[in-house]
Amino acid sequence: MMIIIIFSMNPFDSKRSKAIAAGEKLYHQNCSVCHGETGKGEGKNAGTAINNQHFLSSVSDRDLYHYVKFGREGTAMPAYGPRLSEKALHNLVAYIRDWQIEKINFEVPDTIAGDPERGREKYQLYCLSCHGEAGVGKTKMGTALSNPWFLKYTTDKQIWITTAYGREQTRMGPSLKGLDGARQLKKEDISDIVTYIRSIKGKIKTPDGYLKP
């Protein structure tokens, strides 16, 4: 079960409005080619849908800052820390956050701990077709879950939420039993999958195409 709270930003917050306007320019200069003009992942290059209420409700501004600043080495997502100032990074985060029009409070287990071997079996059955063998990812299909920067800046809770509830208007449908999804997994099943993903040894693709640990 999840509770949705509708909220709106204060329209008279001029400082925030300026940050959002500056962030919009930065987004279209640097991000729209992959993530799309509206952030729905419709860019000509591969990019995740980030204008997504499930995603925005599961990440903090600090998380977004880390994703942008450090990127994902070995993927199409570069690190913008060396390219943009701190102020620019925060403006970009403000623009992305402004897409959020609702706050979803997800029901998540207090402790996420499972069996990695059972999780691997379920991953092979339900996740591999999009996220690849051992979580290496597939272009325009699924995130590289074994990427060290994904694992470093994404919590078990966030992985659990995405697995259980999916992301609306994307191919990532819900998996939790009782929701409107093809997969009907118990909470324990999802915890097993998260535990397996956390156990994967991340690999980075080098410029010559080889994978290194």
C-alpha positions as CSV (number, residue, x, y, z in Angstrom):
1,M,0.0,0.0,0.0
2,M,1.2,3.5,-0.7
3,I,-0.1,6.9,0.3
4,I,0.0,9.8,-2.2
5,I,0.1,13.4,-0.9
6,I,-0.5,16.2,-3.4
7,F,1.6,19.3,-2.7
8,S,2.7,22.5,-4.5
9,M,5.7,24.7,-4.3
10,N,5.4,28.3,-3.0
11,P,5.1,30.4,-6.3
12,F,6.6,33.4,-4.5
13,D,9.9,31.8,-3.7
14,S,11.9,34.0,-6.1
15,K,15.3,32.5,-5.1
16,R,14.0,29.0,-5.9
17,S,12.4,30.2,-9.1
18,K,15.7,31.7,-10.3
19,A,17.5,28.4,-9.4
20,I,14.9,26.4,-11.4
21,A,15.2,28.7,-14.4
22,A,19.0,28.5,-14.4
23,G,18.7,24.7,-14.0
24,E,16.3,24.4,-16.9
25,K,18.9,26.0,-19.2
26,L,21.6,23.6,-17.9
27,Y,19.3,20.6,-18.3
28,H,18.6,21.4,-22.0
29,Q,22.3,22.1,-22.6
30,N,23.6,18.9,-21.0
31,C,20.9,16.4,-20.2
32,S,18.0,16.4,-22.7
33,V,19.9,14.6,-25.4
34,C,19.7,11.5,-23.3
35,H,16.9,12.0,-20.8
36,G,14.6,13.9,-23.2
37,E,13.2,17.4,-23.5
38,T,10.6,16.5,-20.8
39,G,12.8,14.1,-18.8
40,K,10.7,11.0,-19.8
41,G,13.8,9.2,-21.3
42,E,12.8,10.2,-24.8
43,G,16.2,11.6,-25.8
44,K,17.9,10.4,-29.0
45,N,20.6,8.7,-26.8
46,A,20.0,6.2,-24.1
47,G,18.8,7.8,-20.9
48,T,16.7,7.0,-17.8
49,A,13.2,8.5,-17.3
50,I,13.8,10.9,-14.4
51,N,10.6,12.9,-14.7
52,N,8.8,10.2,-12.9
53,Q,6.9,10.5,-9.6
54,H,8.0,7.1,-8.4
55,F,11.6,8.0,-8.9
56,L,11.4,11.5,-7.6
57,S,9.6,10.2,-4.4
58,S,12.3,7.7,-3.7
59,V,15.3,10.0,-4.0
60,S,16.5,13.1,-2.0
61,D,18.0,16.2,-3.5
62,R,21.3,14.9,-2.1
63,D,20.9,11.7,-4.1
64,L,20.2,13.7,-7.3
65,Y,23.2,15.9,-6.6
66,H,25.4,12.8,-6.3
67,Y,24.0,11.2,-9.5
68,V,24.8,14.3,-11.5
69,K,28.1,15.2,-9.9
70,F,29.7,11.7,-10.0
71,G,27.8,10.1,-12.9
72,R,28.2,6.4,-13.7
73,E,31.6,5.5,-15.0
74,G,31.5,2.9,-17.8
75,T,28.0,4.1,-18.9
76,A,26.7,7.0,-21.0
77,M,26.1,9.0,-17.8
78,P,29.2,11.3,-17.4
79,A,30.3,12.9,-14.2
80,Y,29.4,16.6,-14.3
81,G,31.4,17.6,-11.2
82,P,34.4,18.6,-13.2
83,R,32.3,20.5,-15.7
84,L,29.8,22.4,-13.6
85,S,30.2,24.7,-10.6
86,E,28.5,23.7,-7.2
87,K,25.9,26.4,-7.8
88,A,25.1,25.0,-11.3
89,L,24.8,21.5,-9.9
90,H,22.3,22.6,-7.2
91,N,20.4,24.6,-9.8
92,L,20.1,21.5,-12.0
93,V,18.8,19.5,-9.0
94,A,16.3,22.3,-8.3
95,Y,15.0,22.0,-11.9
96,I,14.7,18.2,-11.7
97,R,13.0,18.4,-8.3
98,D,10.4,20.9,-9.7
99,W,9.0,18.1,-11.8
100,Q,7.7,16.5,-8.7
101,I,4.0,17.2,-8.3
102,E,3.2,14.5,-5.7
103,K,4.9,12.8,-2.8
104,I,4.5,9.0,-2.6
105,N,5.1,7.4,0.7
106,F,6.0,3.8,-0.1
107,E,5.5,0.9,2.3
108,V,8.9,-0.7,2.7
109,P,10.2,-3.3,5.2
110,D,12.2,-1.8,8.1
111,T,15.0,-4.3,7.5
112,I,15.9,-5.4,4.0
113,A,17.8,-8.7,4.3
114,G,17.3,-11.8,2.2
115,D,19.1,-14.7,0.6
116,P,21.3,-13.7,-2.3
117,E,21.2,-17.2,-3.9
118,R,17.3,-17.1,-3.9
119,G,17.6,-13.5,-5.1
120,R,19.9,-14.6,-8.0
121,E,17.4,-17.2,-9.1
122,K,14.6,-14.7,-9.1
123,Y,16.8,-12.1,-10.8
124,Q,17.5,-14.6,-13.6
125,L,13.8,-15.2,-14.0
126,Y,12.4,-11.7,-13.7
127,C,15.1,-9.1,-14.2
128,L,17.8,-10.4,-16.5
129,S,16.0,-9.7,-19.8
130,C,16.3,-5.9,-19.2
131,H,19.2,-5.5,-16.8
132,G,21.5,-8.2,-18.2
133,E,23.6,-11.0,-16.8
134,A,24.9,-10.0,-13.4
135,G,23.3,-6.6,-13.7
136,V,25.6,-5.2,-16.4
137,G,22.6,-3.4,-17.9
138,K,21.3,-3.1,-21.5
139,T,21.1,0.1,-23.6
140,K,17.6,1.6,-23.7
141,M,16.4,-1.4,-21.7
142,G,17.7,-1.5,-18.1
143,T,20.0,0.3,-15.7
144,A,23.5,-1.2,-15.0
145,L,22.7,-2.4,-11.5
146,S,26.2,-3.7,-10.8
147,N,27.8,-0.4,-11.6
148,P,29.9,0.6,-8.5
149,W,28.5,4.2,-8.6
150,F,24.9,3.0,-8.8
151,L,25.6,0.7,-5.8
152,K,27.4,3.4,-3.9
153,Y,24.8,6.1,-4.3
154,T,21.6,4.0,-4.3
155,T,20.3,2.6,-1.0
156,D,18.7,-0.9,-0.5
157,K,15.5,0.9,0.2
158,Q,15.6,2.7,-3.1
159,I,16.3,-0.5,-5.0
160,W,13.5,-2.2,-3.1
161,I,11.0,0.6,-3.9
162,T,11.9,0.5,-7.6
163,T,11.6,-3.3,-7.8
164,A,8.4,-3.4,-5.8
165,Y,6.5,-0.4,-7.2
166,G,8.2,0.1,-10.6
167,R,8.2,3.5,-12.3
168,E,5.0,4.7,-14.0
169,Q,5.0,5.3,-17.7
170,T,8.1,3.2,-18.2
171,R,8.8,-0.5,-19.0
172,M,9.6,-1.0,-15.3
173,G,6.3,-2.2,-14.0
174,P,5.4,-3.1,-10.4
175,S,6.4,-6.5,-9.0
176,L,4.9,-6.5,-5.5
177,K,2.0,-8.9,-5.0
178,G,-1.3,-7.1,-5.0
179,L,-0.3,-4.3,-7.4
180,D,-1.2,-4.2,-11.1
181,G,1.8,-5.9,-12.4
182,A,2.6,-9.1,-14.3
183,R,5.0,-10.2,-11.6
184,Q,3.4,-10.9,-8.2
185,L,6.3,-11.2,-5.8
186,K,6.1,-11.3,-2.0
187,K,8.0,-8.8,0.0
188,E,10.5,-11.5,0.9
189,D,11.1,-12.2,-2.7
190,I,12.0,-8.6,-3.4
191,S,14.3,-8.5,-0.4
192,D,16.1,-11.5,-1.8
193,I,16.5,-9.8,-5.2
194,V,17.9,-6.6,-3.5
195,T,20.3,-8.7,-1.5
196,Y,21.5,-10.4,-4.6
197,I,22.0,-7.0,-6.5
198,R,23.9,-5.6,-3.5
199,S,26.2,-8.7,-3.6
200,I,27.1,-8.3,-7.3
201,K,30.7,-7.3,-7.8
202,G,30.5,-4.2,-10.0
203,K,32.3,-4.0,-13.2
204,I,33.2,-1.0,-15.4
205,K,33.5,-1.1,-19.1
206,T,36.9,0.3,-20.3
207,P,37.2,2.4,-23.5
208,D,38.3,-0.6,-25.5
209,G,35.1,-2.5,-24.5
210,Y,36.5,-4.8,-21.9
211,L,35.0,-5.2,-18.4
212,K,37.1,-4.7,-15.3
213,P,36.2,-5.5,-11.7
